[in-house]
Amino acid sequence: MSKIDLSLKNLDALFPEDFTQEQVAKAKTIFLKELAFLSHKFYGGKMQTLPKAGIYGFNWFNVYYTPGVSKVSTTIRDNNDASFDLSNRGNMVAVVSDSTRVLGDGDCTPPGGLGVMEGKAYLMKYLAGVDAVALCVDSYNEKGEHDPDKIIQFVKMLQPSFGAVNLEDISQPNCYKVLDTLREECDIPVWHDDAQGTGSVTLAGLINALRIVKKDMNDIKIVMYGAGASNATIARLILQAGADPKKMIMFDSKGGLHKNREDIKADARFYRKWELCQSTNPNNVNDVLEACKDADVLIALSKPGPDVVKPEWIKNMGSKPIVFVCANPVPEIYPYAAKEAGAYIVATGRGDFPNQVNNSLGFPGILKGALLVRARKITDEMAITAAY
């Protein structure tokens, strides 16, 4: 065992040499969780607010506050867009969540999402110089149900103070209505990172993987395991990027998505899933092993593993199979096990494994770009362009 480097670059070397690959992977997960808890407790979270304007004496408070600031207020009153130049609005993102789908941990109650939301804010500041604030809201209505309209109303009310909104960890189907409504009705870009962010980064990873194995997007057979907001949006972006819907098969917890899934058709809230039912899996395949036969790509965003994606699924795939297993905090199958089963390229959602496919690689830059050009919307086409 070695002494830990502060950069954590030698993390694998910390564990006994007789540990198996699975034991090392599990030990790393436990270690990172414990270190995260201790560091958050030590610092009291990850973020704070600091002034950026200089103070050169007591009288400067009269400049930044009353009476001087009145000039700023009246200027913005007469031209609301001046708020992007005369306040921090032009560099400020609201990270909004009701914490109903936090990583693989499910409904964590509103304050339970603060760790992830502060993490988003941390990455935006560190990687893109964007200021962000974590806002975890209670979306319960009088019936004790999570109500998407409460999130929609909240975001509409706060938009005058922010340049963009990053939606995060809102469970489906509510997340679809929240994003699609706010994208059309807000004057600032509203971005759902679990959906558009993960979709953009996954598409980028797939594009590069296909270059390595020398296959074309329109020729490949794709199996999507998991049909939550992330994978449903990944599928939509991949199809818009040129994949053949007849060669795509998606699975949720009840089986394959296809035109005979009356349970999905009957619930209008799942309209995004129903769109995929109508366009993909024309042969109504319901068995994952059968779907994986000669498949070129397997993309899983389902539930934390390991042992969720089976080695025999990968063994049944075609030549040089591409396997993305991106559940957090533990992938559906460990990378070494996927490789042993025959995967040619393996990616996960974690940075401590090779080939990370995680929305953190995309959202800081994409939101920074939207702020710089003062975009009013971030479309699917923009997410696809970012992937290329």
N, C-alpha and C positions, 0 to 999 in steps of 0.2 A: 504493500500500500504506500502511496505517495502523499506528500503534504499538498493540500489543496492550493491551487493558484487562485488569486483573487479574481482573475478573469473567468474562472471556471472552465478554461480550455482543456484542462487535464481531468475532467470529471470521470471519464472511464477508468482512469488509473487509480482511483480512490478505493476501488473494491478489490477484495481478495482475488488472487490469480486463478483460484480453482472455481470461481463463480461461473456458471453457465451464462450464455448470452441473455437468456430469459431472466435470470437472477439479476444480472447487471441492469437490464432495462427496468425491471420492477424497482430495484434499489435506487436508481436515478430518479424515478418518479417520486418515491417517498422522500428522498433527500431534497428535491426541488420544492416539494410542497412544504416541508418543514422549514427550509431556508426562507421561503416566501413568507410564511407566518411570522417567523422571528424578525425578518427585516421590516415587515409592515408594522409590527408592534413597536420596534425600535424607533422608526421614523414617524409613526402615527400616520400611515398612509404614504402616498408617493408624490403628492402635489401640494403646492402652496401658491399664494398670490404675492407678487412683488411689483413695486412701481417701476416704470421704465423712464419716466420723466425726471429730470434732475431737480434737486432741491438745493438752492444756493443761499438760502437764508429764510428766516421765518416768514417774511413778507411774500414769498413765493406761494404760500398757501392761499393768498388772496388772488393769485393768478389761476391756480388749478381748481380752486373752489370759489366761493363768493368773494367779491362781486364779479371778478373777471370772467368766470365761466358762463355768465349770462349771455355773452356774445356767441358762444358756442351753441347754447340752447336755442336762441332765436334763429340762428343760421340753419340749424337742422330742422327747426319748425317750418321754415319756408322752403326747404329742400331736403326731404328725408334722406335722399341718397348721400348727402353730405356727411351722414353719420358714419359712412364707411371710411372717410378721411379724417374726421375730427374726433373720432372715438376709436376704441379697439375693436369695434364691430367687424371691420373688414378682415380681421385676423382671428376671429373668435368662433369656435364651434361648440355647439351644445351636444353632448353625448347623452342621448335619452333612452331609457329602458324602463320596463316594468319588472325586469328580472324574472320573467316567467320561464326562460329557457337559457340558463346560464351554463355555458360549456356543456358537459355531459351530466351536470348536477341537477338539472331540472329547475323547478320553481324554488328560488332561494329567498323569497320575500323581497320587497323593494330594496331595503338596505343591503341585502346579501349580494347584490350586483355591483356594489360600489368598488370592490377590488378590481373587477374587470373594466368597469367604466373609467376608473382612474388610470388603469393600465393603458386604455386607448388614449386618454389625454396625455399621458407620459410619452407614448410613442409619437404622437403628433408634435409635441413640443421638441423632443429630442431629434427626431428625424426630419421634420419639415419646418420647425420654427413657428408652428401654429399653436395658439393658446386654446385650450378647451376646458370645459367644466363638466363634471359628472352629475347627471340629474336622474336619479332613480325615483320613479313615481308610483303611487298606488293607483292601479287601474280598476280596482273593484268598484262595482256599482251596488245599488241597494239590494239586489238579489244575491249578492255574494259572488258574482261572476266577473271575470276580467273583461272589461268593456273597451274595445278599440277606440270608440268615440271619445273616451276620456283622454286617451293619449293624443288623438288628433286635435282636440280642443286645447290641450296643454301646449302643444307645439305651435299652434297658430297664435296663441297668446304670447309666447316668448320670442317669436321670430323677429320683432323689432330690435332685439338686443344682440342678435347673432348674425354672422355671415353665412353660416351653413348649419345643418343638423345632421348628426350621425345617429341613426337608429340602431339599436343593438339588443340582442337577447330578448326579443319579443316572440312568444310562442306562436306557431301557426294554429289556426288560419288567420288570427288577428293581424299578424305582421303584413299579410298581403293587402288588406284593406287600409291599414295605416300608411304604408308606403305609397300605394297607388293614389290614395286620396290626397295626401300631403304633397306629392310631386306635382299634382295638377293645381292645387289651391294655394300653395305658398309662393311667396315672391323670392325666396332664397332656396338654394339647392338642398333637398332632403335625400339622404343616402342611407340605404339599409345595408350595413356592412356585412352582416351574416349572409345576405343574399347577393347583392351586386358586388361587394368586395371580394367575397369568397369565390363568386363566379368568375370575376375578372382574373384573379390570380390563378385559379385552377385552369382556366382556358389558356393562360400564358404558359403554365407548366405543360399542358397537353400539347400545345403548339411546338414547344421545344423538344418534348419527348418524341413526337412524331418525326421531327427532323432527324433525330438520332437513329430511329429504327427505319427511316426512309419509307414512311407510309403517308398517304394523303387523307385529309380530314373527311372527304366525301366518300371514301372507300371503307372506312373502319366500322367494325361492329363494337358497340359500346354497351356495357352493362352498368347501370346506376343502382347502387344498393343504398336504400334510404331515400325517402321522398319528402323530407322536411324543406323548409324555406331555402336552405343552402343548396341542396342537391337539385331541387326543382328549378332554381335560378341558374345553376351551373348547366343543367340540361338545356334550358331555354337559350342561354348564350352560345353554347356549343352548336346548337341547331342553327342559330342565326349566323354563326361563323362558317357554316357550310356542311355540317354533318347531315347524314341521311336519316330522317326520323324513322324510316322503316327498318333501319339497322340499330335502333336504340331500344333497350328494354330496361324499364325502371321498376324497382320493387319498394313497397312499403311494408309495414308489419303484417299486412293481410295478404300479401302476394304481389303478383305483377300488376302494373297499371295497364289497362287496356279498355277498349270501348264498351265492354260489358260490365265494368265496375259500377253497378247501380248505386252502391253505397257512397261513392264519391260524387256521382252525378246528382244524387238527392240532396246533397248539402251544398248550397250555393256559396258558402264561405270558402270552399276548397276549389274555387274556379281555376286557379293556376294548375292544380293537379289534374283537373278534368281536361284542361287543354292538352296536357301530355297524354292522358288516356286516349284522346281522340286521334292524336298524330303519331304515336309510337306503338311498338309491339303489335304489329298487325296480325300475328299468329296467336295472340292471347296466351303467351307463355307464362306459366305460373311457378315454375320450378327454377331456382337459381342455378343449380348445377347444369340443367339443360340450357339455360340462357347463356352460360359461360362457354358452352361448346364453341370452339374456334373464335371466341371473342378476342379483339385486339386490345381493348381497354376495359378495366374495372375501376370505377370510381365509387368509393364508399364514404358516406357521411351519415352514419346511422346512430350507433351508440358506442360508448367506450368499450374497448376490448380488454385483453386480447381474446382470441378464440371466437370472434364474431364472424369474420371472414374465414372460411375453411380452406386449408391447403388444397383440397381436391377441386375446389372451384378454379384455382389458379392453374392446377395441372391440366384442367380441361380446356384451357384457353389456347389460342392460336400461337403462331410463332412470335417470339420476342414480345411477350405480353407486358403491357404497361399497367401498373397497379398503384392507384392513389388511395390510401387509407388514412383519412384525415379527421377522424373523431378525436376529440380532446376530452380529458387530458391523456388518454391512452388510445393509440390507434387500434383499429379493428383486428389487425394482425401485426405482430412486430416485423420490422423490415427484414431481419435475418430469416425469419420463418417464411416470409413471402418469397425471398430469394431462393431458399431451399426448395420451395414448391415450384420454382421455375420462372418467377417473375424476372424480366430483363431490366426494367426500370421500376423503382419503388419510391414513392413520395409519401410523406406524412404531414400532419399539421404542426409538428414540433421542430423547434430549432436545434435541439440536441441530437436529432437524427439527420442523416443526409437528405438533401432534396426537400426542403421545407416548402409546403404549399399552404400558406396561411394568409388571411386577409391583411395581416400586419405588414406584408410586403407591398401592399397596394394603397391602402386608404390614406396614409399620410401624404403621399405625393398627389394622389387624385384630388383630395380635398384642398390641398394647397393650390393646385392648378385652378380648381373651381373658384377659390377665393380671389386669386390673382386676376382672373378675367371677369370676375363678378357674374358668374353664370347664375341663371335663374333656375336651372334644372340640371341634373346629371342623368342622362338617358342611358338605356341599354347600349346604344351605339357608341357612346362615349366610353363605357366600360369595356366594350370589345376593342375599341381603338387603343385603349391603355394596355390591353393584353398583348397587342402586337408591338 
